Amino acid sequence: QVQLAESGGGSVQAGGSLKLSCLVSGIAFTPRPCSMGWFRRPPGKGREVVSIYNADGSVTTGDSMKGRFTISQDNSKNTIYLQMNDLKIEDTGVYLCVLNEPHASGRCSDGWTRIWGQGTQVTVST
């Protein structure tokens, strides 16, 4: 059973930095799951993409995060990271780790199941 456990959230002043971690258990990083990365849910809003590794290894990053947020992974630790710099008040929200687990064939084209972590709160203040 795939499980995702986020950590590293907290409160920070605008302009500061935080690094989030997502420990993945129950699935190997190689070959890469169909996709994995980070979403966020701002207060009173729906989920939005922060930064995602796509199945082909490319990265999709939300427009407002480009140049400030960087996704990375450590295969030896089965961990995905999100380095967030120059944080802004509008970055406040619950940050959720996500992974698309392929079905039995192992091919993403045959379908996958999206797994979510519980989330970690990030609060940016003036």
N, C-alpha and C positions, 0 to 999 in steps of 0.2 A: 504494500500500500504506500503510495507516494504521499509524503508529508512535507510541508514547507513551514519553516519557522523563522520569522523575521526578528531582527534586533537592531538596535542602534538609533532608534528614534529619540526625540527629546525636544526640549525648548531651546531656541537659539535666537539671537538678535539678527535683525536684517543685515545682510552682508557676510554673515558667518557661514560655517561649513558643517556638514554632518556626513557620516558614512554609514549607510545601511548595509546589513548583511542578511542573506537568506540562506539558511542551511537546508539543503535538499536531502531527504532520505527516501529510500525505496526505489530509486532509479539511478542509473549511471549517467554521467554527462557525455560519455562517448559510447556509441554515436549520440550526437546531440538530440535531445527531445525535440519535438516539432517546433516549439518556440518556448522561450522562457524569459522572464524579466520582471518589470515593475509597472504597475498601474498606481494611480492614486485616486482618492475620493475626497475632494474639497468639501468643506461644511455646506450642507444643503444642496449639493450637486451630485451628479452621477459620476461613475468611474471614467477616468481618462488615461490614455497611454502616457507613461513617463519615458521608458526606454525598454526596448524589447529586442532580444536576439531572435531573428527569424530562422526558419528551418535551414536556409542556405548559408547561415552565418552572418548575413548582413544585419545591420542594426537600424531600428526605427526609433526615433526620439521625437517627443512632442516639440512643437515649434517654440514654445515659450521656455523650454529647458535646454535647447541647443546652445552649446558653448559654455554651459554651466554645470550640467549633469553628465556623468560618465558611467556607463555600465561596464562591469568586468566580471570575470569568473576565475575561480581557482579549482581546477579539476581534481587536484589532490585532496581538496577539502570539501568537494561537492557543494560549493558555496558560490552564490551570485552576490555581487556587491553593487551598490549605487553610491558613487561619490557625488555629493551635492555641494557646489560652491556658490558664493554670491547669492545666498538665499534671500528670497523676497517674501513679503507678507502673504502674497497670493500663492506661495508654495505650501502654505499650511494645509494639512489634511492627513488622512490615514493612508499610509503607503502599503500597498499590497504586493506581495510576491506572487507570481503566476507562472504556471508551467503547463504546456499542452502535452499530455502523455499519449503517445501513439497507441492504437489498439493492437491486438495480438500479432498482426503481421509485421509490425514495426515500421510500416510505411505510412508517412503522414497523409498521403493521398487516400489511404483506406480509412481515414478517420482518426479522431483523437478526442480525448476528454480533458477539459480544462480543470486544473487543480488550483485552488486559491489558498494562500496563507491567511492567518487571522488578522494580520496587519499590524503596523507600528505607527504611533502618532508622531507627527512632526508639527511643531508649533513655532512659527516665526513671528517675532514681535519687534516693535520699534525700540 
